[in-house]
Amino acid sequence: MRTLSRLHLDPPCLEAWCRLRDAERVFTLSRIRIRIRSRSRSRSRSRSRSTTSAAPE
């Protein structure tokens, strides 16, 4: 699972900063499965984040 930030959507790709690899990555939209954390659960930890389990293109 990866946590992404600084998202830029350019279909069919998503360019984002990957915190796991500490680098910019390009993801193929068809390979992304998204899980968004609930704000009520993550608010105490940090701001709401999107995570993805896709591999970079």
C-alpha positions in Angstrom: 0.0 0.0 0.0 1.3 3.4 -0.9 0.5 6.9 0.4 0.4 9.5 -2.3 0.5 13.3 -2.2 0.9 16.1 -4.8 -1.4 14.4 -7.2 -1.6 15.4 -10.9 -4.2 13.6 -13.0 -3.4 13.2 -16.7 -5.6 10.3 -17.9 -4.8 7.5 -18.3 -2.0 8.2 -15.7 -1.7 9.7 -12.3 1.5 11.5 -11.4 2.1 11.7 -7.6 4.7 11.8 -4.9 5.1 8.3 -3.4 5.9 8.4 0.3 6.9 4.7 0.3 9.7 5.3 -2.4 10.3 9.0 -1.4 10.1 9.9 -5.1 7.7 11.0 -7.9 6.0 8.1 -9.6 3.6 7.6 -12.5 0.6 5.2 -11.9 -1.7 3.8 -14.5 -5.3 4.5 -13.5 -6.6 1.1 -14.5 -4.3 -0.6 -12.0 -5.2 1.6 -9.0 -7.5 0.5 -6.1 -8.2 3.3 -3.7 -8.9 3.2 0.0 -9.6 6.5 1.7 -9.3 6.8 5.4 -12.2 8.1 7.4 -11.6 11.7 8.5 -12.9 10.9 12.0 -10.2 8.1 12.4 -7.3 9.9 10.8 -8.0 13.4 12.2 -6.1 12.6 15.4 -3.1 11.3 13.5 -3.0 13.6 10.6 -5.1 15.0 7.7 -7.1 12.6 5.6 -4.9 10.7 3.1 -5.6 8.6 0.1 -3.7 5.3 -0.3 -3.3 3.1 -3.2 -2.1 -0.4 -3.8 -1.1 0.1 -7.5 2.3 -0.5 -8.9 4.0 2.3 -10.8 3.9 2.1 -14.6 
